[in-house]
Amino acid sequence: MGANGDRYTHGHHESVLRSHQWRTARNSAGFLLPYLASGQRLLDVGCGPGTITAELAGLVAPGLTIGIDLSADVIEVARDLPGPSPANLTFQVGDVYDLPFGDENFDVVYAHQVLQHLGRPVAALAEMRRVLRPSGVLAVRESDYGAFLWAPEDPRLSRWMQLYHEITRANHAEADAGRHLASWIRQAGFEAMEVTSSNWTFHTREERAWWGQLWADRVRHSGFARQGLEYGLTTTDELEEVADAFDAWALDDDGVFVVVHVEVVARR
């Protein structure tokens, strides 16, 4: 359980960080890039290991970029990013419900796959709005698990999806956050907004190997597995069957997996 009362479904197992470290500004924040300009102050909420944050910092330099995450361990990973760190980039521990900044402090606030893990997403968005300057840009991207698709069909992967929803509901979170995103942002006090969508698609042999192994490891070892067992929603044998399904999918030349995201850009 985090200090803010939320429980992160994935936890911070190596397999989770492996996934997050793959993310770039291009594959996870492309919808935001046209709104960035040199000199802006940017806040990345729930920055994880900081790979996206570092790229965004380069695009707004010399404007200050700050990445925050509730996990001190993950912030340490972000601070140890390979290569030279941009001079305008800092990382710190922070709570999305109580951001450690004054009112109207940033030109841009960005959050990627954060709200889906929160019990109070509208409250978090209202706090992001508080630290935005007038006419500042909020950019949020959330996946929607219920809209994911894959082939070939496998009842074990269907059970994985069902189990994921059961665990997130037990954590008072919303796995299908994408479809609710515009509504949440409007409830938080934003009005004018642009709503788009984009996908991650895994199909080539290399893509299948990476995505399949990633989720096989998560199903066996991450917070998802621990919580499913703790809540009495699954068994070790069932988790192994689901992990085996991801391994099998990765080896199938006909395999495809599409991760659906909804994106919103809104002005304060």
PEDATA-V838624 format. One record per helix or strand of 2 or more residues. SS is the DSSP state (h for helix, s for strand). FROM is the first residue (numbers start at 0). LEN is the number of residues. If there is no record, write none. Layout:
BEGIN
<<SS	FROM	LEN> <SS	FROM	LEN>>
END
This chain:
BEGIN
<<h	13	8> <h	24	4> <h	29	4> <s	41	4> <h	50	10> <s	64	5> <h	71	8> <s	88	5> <s	105	7> <h	114	3> <h	120	11> <s	131	12> <h	144	3> <s	148	3> <h	154	16> <h	176	11> <s	192	10> <h	204	17> <h	222	8> <h	235	16> <s	255	12>>
END
